[in-house]
Amino acid sequence: MDFLRPGDWREALALRAERPGALPIAGGTDVMVEINHGGRRPEALLDLSALAELHALEHEPAGEDPAAPAGRVRLGAAVPYSRVVTELGAELPGLALAARTVGSPQIRNRGSVGGNLGAASPAGDCHPALLASGAEIEAVSVRGTRHIPVDDFYLGVKRNALAPDELIRSVRVPRATGPQQFSKVGPRNAMVIAVCAVAVALHPGRGGVGVGIGSAAPTPVRAREAEEYIAGVLADGDLWERRDPIPPAAARRFAELVAAACSPIDDVRGTAAYRRHAVAVMARRTLGWCWEAHRAGASDPRPEGGAPCA
């Protein structure tokens, strides 16, 4: 197995074009496990860990894009989860909550959102929050740059929309304009792959709600019908302005629609029936936590003393 270590970003793109079979690696928290266990044997590893561009964290100002009225945070592909947790809790609360649940402190210091996207596992913890927020991925090759909406990024189990000669340079995530929440279920409270996960993001300025689901379908998915339904309930009742409680029947219907967006399987971590049930419970809870934070005018949607796992 060859080991390729470019000295700068331009050389990395050239090597990617020349050796499309080389596997990009930065933190290596997924890749090295697969290699050590014999699950993968790439022809080469393309080590991107030393490239400064991939460790940059930038704050883009607000513009005219209605999808990001408060601007975006641009995360270099190798920015570790630990920085998301410590530096972005106010701007990207849903993603920060998800990052807190990833592995151990050692994993959070090495693994990154960009790596999560590159692996494209349906159980990746960051995917639901990125879907709920409306993130986009900056993919770069020697041919140029394109921005891929996160909704279009996941193509199948561990398959993404990157071309063979492309690398992820950054992830651009709209700053939160309302409360966000993330919840996942696992057999223990830490260092666990999600049995299923749900993220909810409120977008009061445009009267929208984003919902992302993980580990309950071949890819991470948006619950679009549930989003449209609850946004209609909030608009029809003028609840965004009045900040009244969401009717219990509407919350239950929302949870049913989120569960209906899943297509889970039975496996060693849980049954399809359990996943559907858990997704419905988490959907109702996370919506409730976010809505109570909106009613209170708070920016942190976590319940008092609560944890991000359901």
C-alpha positions in Angstrom: 0.0 0.0 0.0 1.4 3.4 -1.0 1.4 6.3 1.4 1.0 9.7 -0.3 1.5 12.9 1.6 1.1 16.1 -0.4 2.8 19.3 0.7 0.0 21.6 -0.2 -3.6 21.7 -1.5 -2.6 21.9 -5.1 -0.5 18.8 -4.9 -3.3 17.0 -3.1 -5.7 17.7 -6.0 -3.1 16.6 -8.5 -2.5 13.3 -6.7 -6.2 12.8 -6.3 -6.6 13.1 -10.1 -3.6 10.9 -10.8 -4.5 8.2 -8.3 -8.3 8.1 -7.9 -8.0 4.8 -6.2 -6.1 6.4 -3.3 -8.2 6.7 -0.1 -8.2 10.2 1.4 -7.4 10.2 5.1 -7.1 13.0 7.7 -8.2 11.9 11.2 -8.3 8.2 10.2 -10.8 7.2 12.9 -12.9 5.1 10.5 -10.3 4.2 7.8 -7.7 2.8 10.1 -10.2 0.6 11.9 -11.4 -0.8 8.6 -7.8 -1.4 7.4 -6.7 -3.0 10.7 -9.7 -5.4 10.6 -9.2 -6.3 7.0 -12.4 -4.7 5.8 -10.6 -2.4 3.3 -7.4 -2.6 1.5 -7.0 0.5 -0.7 -4.1 0.8 -3.3 -2.9 3.9 -1.5 -3.6 6.3 1.3 -3.7 10.0 0.6 -2.8 11.8 3.8 -4.4 15.2 4.0 -3.8 15.8 7.7 -1.0 18.4 7.3 -2.9 20.7 4.9 -3.7 24.0 6.6 -6.7 24.8 4.3 -8.5 21.8 5.8 -8.1 23.0 9.4 -9.5 26.5 8.8 -12.7 27.6 10.5 -14.2 30.7 8.9 -17.3 32.8 9.6 -19.0 34.0 6.4 -21.1 37.2 6.7 -24.8 37.3 6.0 -25.8 37.9 2.4 -28.9 37.7 0.3 -29.3 34.0 0.5 -32.6 33.2 2.2 -31.3 29.8 3.2 -28.6 31.4 5.4 -30.0 34.8 6.6 -27.4 34.9 9.4 -24.5 33.8 7.2 -22.6 30.5 7.3 -19.8 28.8 9.2 -17.3 27.2 6.9 -15.7 24.2 8.4 -12.5 22.9 6.8 -12.8 19.2 6.1 -10.3 18.3 8.9 -11.6 20.6 11.7 -12.1 18.1 14.5 -15.3 17.5 16.4 -13.7 18.9 19.6 -13.5 22.3 18.0 -17.1 22.1 16.9 -18.1 21.4 20.5 -16.0 24.1 22.1 -16.3 26.9 19.5 -19.6 26.5 17.7 -22.2 25.7 20.3 -24.0 29.0 19.9 -23.7 29.3 16.1 -24.3 25.6 15.2 -26.0 24.1 18.3 -27.4 21.0 16.6 -24.1 20.1 15.0 -22.3 20.8 18.3 -24.7 18.5 20.2 -24.2 15.7 17.6 -20.4 16.2 17.8 -20.5 15.7 21.6 -21.9 12.2 21.1 -19.1 11.0 18.8 -16.8 8.4 20.2 -14.3 9.3 23.0 -12.4 12.5 23.6 -9.5 11.0 21.6 -11.8 10.3 18.6 -13.3 13.8 18.9 -9.8 15.3 18.7 -9.0 13.5 15.5 -12.3 12.8 13.6 -14.1 15.5 11.7 -17.4 16.5 10.0 -15.6 16.2 6.6 -14.5 12.7 7.4 -18.0 11.8 8.5 -19.2 13.0 5.1 -16.5 11.2 3.2 -17.4 7.9 4.9 -21.1 8.5 4.2 -22.2 5.9 6.8 -25.9 6.1 7.4 -25.1 6.0 11.1 -22.7 9.0 11.0 -23.7 11.3 13.9 -23.2 14.6 12.1 -25.5 13.8 9.1 -28.9 14.5 10.7 -27.8 17.9 12.0 -26.4 18.9 8.6 -29.6 17.9 6.9 -31.8 19.8 9.4 -29.6 22.9 8.9 -29.3 22.8 5.1 -25.6 22.5 4.9 -23.6 22.2 1.6 -20.3 20.5 0.8 -17.5 22.2 -1.1 -16.0 19.6 -3.5 -12.8 20.5 -5.3 -10.8 18.9 -8.1 -8.3 20.0 -10.6 -11.3 20.8 -12.8 -12.8 23.3 -10.4 -15.1 23.7 -7.4 -18.7 22.8 -6.9 -21.1 23.1 -4.0 -23.3 20.1 -3.3 -26.4 20.5 -1.2 -26.3 18.0 1.6 -29.7 16.6 0.5 -28.0 15.5 -2.7 -24.8 14.2 -1.2 -25.8 10.8 0.0 -26.3 8.3 -2.8 -26.4 4.9 -1.0 -24.9 2.9 1.9 -21.4 4.5 2.3 -21.7 6.1 -1.1 -21.5 9.9 -1.7 -21.8 12.3 -4.7 -18.0 13.0 -4.9 -16.4 12.3 -8.3 -13.4 10.1 -8.3 -11.0 13.1 -8.6 -12.7 15.3 -6.0 -11.8 16.0 -2.4 -14.0 17.7 0.3 -12.4 21.0 1.1 -15.1 22.4 3.5 -18.6 22.1 4.8 -20.7 25.3 4.8 -23.4 25.3 7.5 -26.0 28.1 7.9 -25.8 29.8 11.3 -28.7 28.9 13.5 -31.5 31.4 13.6 -33.6 29.4 16.1 -33.2 26.5 18.5 -31.8 23.2 17.3 -31.6 19.7 18.9 -30.0 16.3 18.3 -30.9 13.0 19.9 -29.7 9.5 19.3 -30.4 6.0 20.8 -27.7 3.5 21.5 -27.2 0.6 23.9 -25.1 2.8 26.2 -24.6 6.5 26.8 -21.1 7.0 25.2 -18.8 5.6 22.5 -21.6 4.0 20.6 -22.8 3.8 17.0 -26.3 5.1 16.8 -29.2 2.7 16.5 -31.0 5.7 15.2 -30.8 9.4 15.5 -32.9 12.6 14.9 -32.0 16.3 14.5 -34.5 19.1 14.5 -33.8 22.8 13.6 -36.2 25.7 13.8 -36.0 28.4 11.3 -38.3 31.1 12.6 -37.4 33.8 10.0 -38.8 31.7 7.1 -41.3 29.8 9.2 -39.5 26.5 8.5 -38.5 23.3 10.4 -35.7 21.0 9.4 -35.6 17.4 10.3 -32.8 14.9 9.7 -32.7 11.2 10.4 -29.7 8.9 10.8 -29.2 5.1 11.0 -32.8 4.4 9.9 -32.5 4.1 6.1 -29.8 3.2 3.6 -28.7 6.8 3.8 -29.3 9.7 6.1 -32.6 11.3 5.1 -34.8 14.4 5.5 -38.3 14.0 6.8 -39.8 16.4 4.3 -43.5 15.6 4.8 -43.1 16.0 8.5 -41.3 19.3 8.0 -44.1 20.6 5.7 -46.8 19.4 8.1 -45.5 21.0 11.3 -44.5 24.2 9.5 -48.1 24.4 8.3 -49.4 23.9 11.8 -47.2 26.6 13.2 -48.1 29.1 10.4 -51.9 28.4 10.5 -52.0 28.9 14.2 -49.7 31.9 14.2 -47.7 30.0 16.7 -44.3 31.5 15.7 -45.5 34.9 17.0 -47.9 33.8 19.7 -45.4 31.2 21.0 -48.3 29.0 22.3 -47.7 25.3 22.9 -47.8 23.0 19.9 -51.1 21.0 20.1 -50.4 17.5 21.4 -52.2 15.9 18.4 -50.0 17.9 16.0 -46.9 16.8 17.8 -48.0 13.2 17.6 -48.7 13.5 13.9 -45.4 15.1 13.3 -43.7 12.2 15.1 -45.6 9.7 12.9 -44.5 11.4 9.8 -40.9 11.5 10.8 -41.0 7.7 11.5 -42.7 7.2 8.1 -39.7 8.8 6.4 -37.5 5.9 7.6 -36.8 2.6 5.8 -34.9 0.8 8.6 -33.7 -2.8 8.7 -33.2 -5.5 11.3 -29.6 -5.9 12.3 -27.4 -6.7 15.3 -28.0 -3.2 16.8 -31.8 -3.1 16.6 -34.9 -4.2 14.8 -36.7 -2.1 12.1 -39.8 -1.9 14.4 -37.7 -0.6 17.3 -36.0 2.0 15.1 -39.3 3.3 13.8 -40.7 3.6 17.3 -37.5 5.2 18.7 -37.4 7.7 15.8 -41.0 8.8 16.5 -40.2 9.2 20.2 -37.1 11.3 19.5 -38.9 13.4 16.9 -41.6 14.4 19.4 -39.1 15.1 22.2 -36.6 17.1 20.1 -39.4 19.2 18.6 -40.7 19.8 22.1 -37.3 20.8 23.4 -36.8 23.2 20.5 -40.2 24.7 20.7 -40.0 25.3 24.5 -36.6 27.1 23.8 -38.3 29.2 21.1 -41.2 30.1 23.5 -38.6 31.1 26.1 -36.5 33.0 23.7 -33.5 30.8 24.6 -30.7 29.9 22.2 -29.7 26.6 23.9 -32.5 24.0 23.3 -31.2 21.4 25.8 -33.6 20.6 28.7 -32.3 21.7 32.0 -29.7 19.1 33.1 -30.5 16.9 30.1 -28.2 15.0 27.8 -28.2 15.0 24.0 -29.1 11.3 23.9 -32.7 10.2 24.3 
